[in-house]
Amino acid sequence: MTDRAPASAAAPTQRVLNSPAKVLLASLIGTTIEFFDFYVYATAAVLIFPHLFFPSSDPTTALLASFATFSIAFFARPLGAVVFGHFGDRVGRKATLVAALLTMGISTVVIGLLPTYDHIGVTASVLLALCRFGQGLGLGGEWGGAVLLATENAPPGKRNWYGMFPQLGAPLGLFLSSCVFWLLLQFMSQEALLSWGWRIPFVASTLLIAIGLWVRLSITETPEFQRAIDRQERVAVPVVELFRSHKRRLFLGTFMALVTFVLFYICSAYMLSYNVQVMGISFVDALKVQIYASVLFGISTIAAGKLGDRYGRRELLIVGTLAVMLFSFALGPLLSAGIGGIYAFATIGMLLFGLNYGVIGAALSAPFPTRVRYTGSSITFNLASIFGASLAPYIATWLQAHYGIQYVGYYLLAAAAVTLACIFATPRQEV
C-alpha cells in the first residue's frame, strides 16, 4: 500500500542540495561515534567487565559471561533495523539518523555510570545487559541510514567511494577506543583503571554525541528519498513489503556479509582476549596490536572504495573472500608463533577485512528500491551481525579452549565458503 497525498503536497519544490563535504562528514562522523561506543564496550568486555560485573574463580568462565553480554547488542540490532528502518523509509533519513545516534549515545553514557557487582550484585550485570541492548538498538538503525545518506547523494560512478565513508567510521571508532584505553593505562595503574578509570571513555562520548548531532541536524534530506516522497512511492509498513517481495535478497545479502563479521571479530575482540589470556601479553601491548590493526583497517577500507568503483564491488568481494579462505589455514600457525606471528595475523587479517568491508555497505543497499532501502539494507547488515559477529568471540574462544587454535581457522573457512556461495548466487546487477 502506498501513500496518497494531495497533488499540491506532491509538487516538487526548489531545495538546497547537500554539499559533498557535508554529506561525507555527516555519514562518517555518525558511524565513527557509534562504532567508538560499540568498541569501547568490546574492549571493556575483555579487559574490565569480567572483573567488575562477572566475578568468577575461573577467568575463562568470567570472560565467556562477558562475551555473552557482548553478543546481546547483535541480537538487538535487527530490531533497531526494523524500528528505525520503518521511520527512515516513512519519515526520512535525517530525522531517523538523529534518533539512532541518541539511542546509542545515551546507552553508552549510562554504562559509564553503572554500579558494579560489588555494589548491587547480579542487578549490575542485568543493567549492563540492558544498556548493551540499547547500544545494539541504536547501531541497528544507524548503519543503514548512514550508508544511504552517502550513497543516495553520490554522483554517477562514485557510489562505492561515497559508500566507503560510513564504513570508514568503523576503523576510526576502533582506533579511537583502543587509543583511549591505551592512554588511560599510560597515566594510571591497572588497579585505578579497574576502580574508576574505565568509566571515562563511556562518559566522555557525550562530547562526540553533541558534535554528531550538530552535524546531522545541518543536513537536508537525500535527493532519492525526496523523489520517492514527490512520486508518492512510500509504503505504509516497509518491513511487510520487504518480507513479502524481497525475501531472496534479504537471505543472500545476510550471508554475503557473513565472513566480513566473523573475520573482524576474530581479529579484534577475540584476538585481544587471546593475547591477554593465552599469550600473557600485557593490556598495554595488546592494545598496541589493536591500534596498529585499526590503522591498517582504515587504509584498506579507503582503498576498497576506489577499487570498487574501478573494478566492480562484486569482483572485489570475490577476490577478498577467496583470500580469506587461504588466510584461514594460516590463522593457527600465526597466532601460535609469538608476538611476530600476532602482528602478521593482524596485518593480513585487517587488510583483507577492509577490502570486504569498504564495499559491503554499497553492496547490501543496491538490491532494494528506495521505498524499502533503509529497512532492507539495515536488516541484511544486522542479521549478518547476528550470524557472523554476535557469537564469533565466544565460538572462537570455546573452539580454541576445547579443540585448539586451528579450529578457529576452520570456523573462518566455513564462513568464507558460505559467503562465496551467496555472492555467486546473487545477480550481478544486485551486488
C-alpha angles and dihedrals in degrees: 000000000000133000119265111204128174113274091246091057091052095053110113118240133199108275135188110245121223115251115242091244092053093047094049093044092049093049093044101044095050095053090042090057093043094049092043088057091044095050094043085063092045091053092046090048087064103034106027119014098060087063100040106033105022108036113183138157088235113065093203092054091050091048092050090050089051091049089050091062088043088060094052092079091058092056089049093051097076089051088052088048091054096044099042092033089058092055092038090058094039106035104019146276097264102055092042093052090054091052092048092051091051092049093052094041098050091048091052095049091049090055088060090056099047122119113237133239091270090060105041105005121220091354087075090058091049093050090048090053091050092052090048088053088053090052091053092046092054096044090048088062097036104060100054093047093048092051091049092046087059103036097041088055094045120118118232114292095016103079094113092046093051091042089055094066098071087045089054087064089074097062091039091051091048091048094049095045092048091047092051093055091042091052092047090056090051092059103032139037123256087252092056090047091054092044101051113324094086089069094064099079092049096049094039090060085080088082093051091048091053091052091047093051092049091053095043094050091054096063130085129226118287116264094236094053091045089054089051088055093048091050092045091238099141116116125222097236111017095190091057091050089047096054092040098052109015108042094125092051090050093051097046093043092051095054094036086067095043100101091044090066097038092052095048098050092045088052094046122023096021095043091049091054092042092052093050102036103032106024094037093229116160122254090250096051092044089054090050089059090050093048090050091048093050091056091054090046090055094048092049092047091054091048090051091058091057096040092048092057092045103043104014129266093247091058091046092051092050094050092044094050093048089051091051089053090056091044091055090070090055094049097088098043093046096049089048094052101080129247094328091055091047092055090046089051091050092047097051096036097051095043090053092044093052092053090057098037095049093066103026092089094058091041094054095046097045100077097055128082117239095257093064101018097107092051095040099048092042094050095047092048093047097043086054088053090057095050096035109029114017096075100019096104090043095047093044092049091048094047093048092048095047106030109013138264094287090069090063086062091051089052090054091046092054092050091050092051091053091048093050092051091052093049090055091045092055117087111253094240091056097057 
